[in-house]
Structure formats: C-alpha cells, structure tokens
Amino acid sequence: MATELRLKELSKKEVLFSSGHRMCAGCGAPIVVKMVLLACDYPVIASNATGCLEVSSCISDYTAWKIPWIHNAFENAAATISGVETMYRALKKQGKIDKEIKFIAFGGDGGTYDIGLQSLSGAMERGHDMLYICYDNGAYMNTGIQRSSATPLGANTTTCPAGDVIPGKTQERKNITRIMAAHNIPYAAQASPSHWLDLMKKVRKALEINGPKFMNIISPCNRGWRSRTDDAILLSRLAVATCHWPLYEIEYGVTKITFKPKEKKPVVDFLKTQGRFKHLFSPENEWLLKKFQENVDMEWERLQKEASLYAS
Amino acid sequence: MSKVVAATGNEAVANALRQVDPDVCAAYPITPQTELMQRFASFVSDGQVKTETILVESEHSAMSACVGAAAAGGRVVTATSSQGLALMWEILFIASGLRLPIVMPVVNRALSAPINIHGDHSDAMGARDSGWIQLWSENAQEAYDNTIQAFRIAEHMDTRLPVMICLDGFIISHSIERIEYLDDDEVKNFVGEYRQLHPLLNIEHPVSYGPLILTDYYMEYRKAHDEVMTKVPGIVLDVAKDFEKISGRKYSLFDAYRLEDAEVALVILNSAAGTSKDVVDEFRNRGVKAGLLKPRLYRPFPYKEIGEALKHLKAVCVLDRADAFGGSYGPVFIDIAASLYSYKEKPILINKIYGLGGRDYFPEHAALVLNELIEIVKTGEVKTFKEYIGVRQ
C-alpha cells in the first residue's frame, strides 16, 4: 500500500538514511537522499559513487544506510548497480528470489557528468531497471571545490579560480539531463529539494517505470557555493525561481515542465547569494552576467517550446 | 565419462564456463578481442546456460558490474586480455578487497605501446599484486582444468578471493589441441552450489559494501588480506586432490619436471614450458642432469615450496615473458630469487627475457640457455645476469 505523498503520512515512515552521518551542516545531498528513499514504496538497493555522500555516510564500522548499499569506485556507480540488478534478474528467473526490489545509483556531478559518464551511458543503453540519481552541487566539493563539467559559467573554483586575467569558469555547463534523455530512456527529469512534492512524485513515477531512468537533482553546497549554512532550501528554490534549474520531466520522449514560476526572477537573484559568483558583479565581468542570463533564457525558451509541442 | 575433443584454448575455457553455468557474466571482450566470450555468448543465446550476461561498454565497467553482481549474491565470471585487463586494474583491487570470488580467464597478451595483440605475460604481471589468486596454464587442458578448479578455490569459505586463470594468447587461446572434457554433471557436482556471504539482495539484513576506512583500521584490513593469502596454497592442493579423483589429472602448486636429481634447470611459465620440457628430455638423453620448474599458482607465490624444490640445483635460468622495466630483473626472476634468498647453499640464478609481443620461443632457445647453465656450472662464471633472447641486437 503506497504511502500518500503528504507530510503527515510521510512523517510516520522510517527514514532509511539515518542521522549521525558526517555530511557538512547545511548540505543538500542528505536531504535529497532522505526524500528519495522516503518516496520509495519498494525495498531499495543503492550503489554510490565515490564522493561527499559516500565518504561521509559509511565510515567503518558505521553506516547511515538502512538499505543494502554498495560503494565500488568513483566512475562506476551505474555499472555497479547494473551488476546488482542483473544478479537480481538471474536469481529471480531461477526462482531463488521473489521479492520486488528497486535499484538506485547515487552519484555527484563529478561522478556523473565527468568520470562516470561512460559507465552511466552504457547502463542506460543496456536498459537495466534502475534509477540513476545525480545530486548536482556543481563541482568536486568533496576534494576541495574543483571545477567539473557541471560547474556553472563564471563560477570561482579552486581549479578555475577567478583571477586577474581569467574570471572563473569560462565554459558553460554540460546539459546532462538532455544527454540522458537523448538515450531514449523512458524517463529523465530534473528536480529540486525545495519542491519536495515534485521531487518525490518524480521518484515514485520513475520507480513505477520498467527500464533505465535518470534524475538530476540540484544539491546546494555551502562550502563550495560560499553561501550561508542554513540556505540550502532557499538557494535551490531560487535556482528554480530564476529558471537556472528548471523543473521538468521527459517521459517516453514527451517533455513536460512540472513547475512554472509565476514570475521568472532574474538569475542574478540566485548568483548574488553565493561567494563563488562574487567577482561577476565587478564592472569588467558584466558581460558574463549577461551571458549567464542569456543561457538561462535560451534553455527555458527551448524547454517551453518543446513542452508546448506536446501540450494538449 | 570424459570426452576427448580437439578444441582451442578459448573453446575449452568457454566450455568450462558453460559446465559451471554461472549466474552472471559481465564482459567486454574487445581489447583485444578473444573468441572466448563469443563462444560463451552463443551458449547463452542457445539456452545452454542459465547465465544472465551484461554486455558492457568497457572492461572497466565489466569488472565494476562483476563486483556489483558478486556482492548481490551469485556466481560471477568475466574474461579479458591485455589492454582490457589494464583498464580493469583499478577495480581488480576493489574486487579482491571486498573479497568477492569472481573468476576471470585472462588470455595473456602484450601491452601497448607499440600496439601488439600477441602472446606475452605483461598484462597479468601488471596485475600480480592486485590481491587476486593467479593460476597459470601450460596448455588448453590445463586452462580448462584450472578454470573448473578456480571456482572451488575462489569460493572456499576460508579465502573468498577472486581468481585469474592465465593462458597464453594465440599459442594456446587460438591453437587446436587434444582436450579431455569432463561430463557436465561431474563439473556441476565438483563446483557445487554457491552461497554468498552477506548478499546485498538479502533485503531483510541490509549490509553496506565498500566503507571508508582511514588510518585507524586500513592497515589491519590489508594485513588480513595478506593472512588470507597464506591459506591459498593449502586450498589449491586440496582442490587439486578432489579434481584428480574425477579427472585422473594431477595438479600441484607448480610442476617439477625431472627436477629431483637435476643440476641445471629452467623456470618458465605457461606454453613455453611445454617446448622447454622437450629440450630437457633431449639433454637428459645426452646425460645432462637438466630439469624444469613451471609455476602454476603464481599468486600467492609459494616461496617456501619453490625454494625447497630449487635449492639443491647448481644453476637456474628464470625465463620471463614480461619485463619489469627499470633495469631490474623480470617478475618471475624476482620471485624465484626471493624464494632462494634465505638458503646458504643455493643455485646461481640468471634471467632471460623471451617471447615478448608473440615473438616465437623455439627449442633452440631452451638449448642455448641450458648450455649456458652447464658452462656456468663448469666455470663458476656468469657473463650476464639478465639478457633478452631471440631478439635483434
């Protein structure tokens, strides 16, 4: 019997990612994990790429995971869970297991957009019944805020520092959600912990679909974003309200925007809250702010057009 | 009842895998390609096995998926070669560190650059310290027999370690030989039912695989791995005894060929050992006390047993089909030297590097080396301790 996605009901459910883990105060990732696991109505087995979430959630002899969990390496969370899922099918076929079990891989943006992209693409192509969840904090935060291909344009990181000549990251973000959707998988979506119901509905929908699914979830990191410790939800909400992080899903090729801000805020409202973009507000970097806004507008326009094609 | 067939090494090993009928096989058999996995894939397509295959996009993902599948709780195999094994390298340590009994035939081939697809031991030598067990095979029969025994060794409750079965690329993998196959039922009975400790798929008892362990306990885990390795030789011998009962074929930690009363000997792995044994016989016919030692269990290396087997000799040449760059000796030489180090009386050791990138190893090479050893015994003088043979100067 599915738990209703209402706070009153959900609050009665056991949280399968326990407190006492060693993620930083104010980190978005454990919030995301709790929401994802709370949305599941099935037994779940998870794999986890090396990264913040992994190193902080299972330090021997302690584990924050009340579900079966495996960490293999950095770039192979997708391949690893594909192995677990295949063994499940093998043993189910042999009649050695009869339970319905769901499989989720968690990876940060480095383990997903960069080093893990091949492993992820392969697993999606092979059609495993699995949900891959990227918690995207926009850099290699675990190792000290190094640039990834998910780092936004202009951001100051330790490997693309804002200097006298180079104003932070000069490249734009890779659009991983579109790349995953281009695999023609049945379900790809973006979500944000600020919109918990939207996030949990997407997880639930994804788990009901047989085959490979992908979700990209924004996950504020106050250490890397140089923001207030208690602002994770506020910042993820601003990311959605400015359309820097549009909430949408692509189900069997059909794009649907799941949340449209009543009034789309300028992206500087999101950028100015974070020290990593501080240098963009110097007069000489005004062009970067402009470019940032243009990129956001372009993607938002594209999404709306795409969604309108299918709107009834 | 066994069945005698003519088959390639690839066919023989694929047939062993069919008879064992593993639960999951994840493989990327392209770097370089060997027909081993194609053969096995046809068994899957024809419904001759219950195995679920994962046809991954790289060897890195092959080993990654094997780790996931083995932790999930079932019998898991893959196969690889050369660059593919090199690409797996990172995950080899994770498979052994998580103590997952994965079985992997390795068709030994050279490493790039220059790119070369032929027989050479550089690939498996690069993985020799990855915490895996390595069994080396002289011919297709041994590769077949080692593959079947590997499951019992890997899955032994005292060890739980992954096993590589090494066989020479092309020379064994692609050549047709006479092979005796065991009956399917005999193989199934021999390997028995598999039981995974702490399977991930046991939802009622959730476990975490792959924790972070820092300075406080990392070293204890490594020590435990080392201690587990010391139990392997005993298990290999026990399994060999059981295997002899069903096959009539005898296996040990190494093959000591006419070694007991020998004065000079060759130490050599895999297919070249066969060629060398013929030459040893010729020298014996001429009254020369020649012998040969062919390691089978190469990791863990049975230092004590091999030291005992070689200590009485006057001169020994270790032939390596791989080099350990840096001006040092070949990998097998280093291990043989270590196994003899503690003896006061020990043979003079020399090292030859042969057969790299599939370069032919002829009986003449073995004869040249044996003559050199005889000369060393006579004069007590060594001209070169390490030398490439069968190479343009």
Interface residues (C-beta under 8 A of the other chain):
Chain A: P43 I45 S47 N48 E54 V55 C58 I59 S60 D61 T63 W65 K66 I67 P68 W69 I70 H71 N72 A73 E75 N76 A79 T80 I81 S82 G83 V84 E85 T86 M87 Y88 R89 A90 L91 K93 Q94 I97 K99 I101 Q118 S119 S121 G122 A123 E125 R126
Chain B: D23 V24 A26 K50 T51 E52 I54 L55 V56 E57 S58 H60 S61 S64 A65 C66 V67 G68 A69 A70 A71 A72 G73 G74 V76 E90 I91 I94 L200 L201 N202 I203 P206 V207 S208 Y209 G210 P211 L212 I213 L214 Y217
